[in-house]
């Protein structure tokens, strides 16, 4: 579920929330899944992956990531991103482009302090995006 906090009154943000509520009412699966793209300077290529959108706060679309993950490192070098969302239950595709930035530490700390210890332990111990040698053939 995506939480909306004091979203901006501008039409795109209001429309996003309306479409979200429609998709939610239509039992859209994986409603928070968004495809986020970044640029890998080392390989001179783009990378895309799905993350869970957690909040829309004013004009910010917020997801969380390990700050040592490849995507975080890529965004630190180049903050340009594109995001795609597809909600098939309401036949809606949403595309956004913009610059990504780290959200405020206090907001992050509050979010993680309110999560279950099991989710936090899993997030801390996860080796997200690291290659698994046994699958590299």
JOFENHU-V573633 format. One record per helix or strand. SS is the DSSP state (H for helix, E for strand). FROM is the first residue (numbers start at 1). TO is the last residue. If there is no record, write none. Layout:
SS_FROM_TO + SS_FROM_TO
This chain:
E_3_5 + H_11_25 + E_33_40 + E_45_52 + E_55_57 + E_60_62 + H_70_77 + E_80_87 + H_88_90 + E_92_99 + H_105_113 + H_117_125 + H_133_135
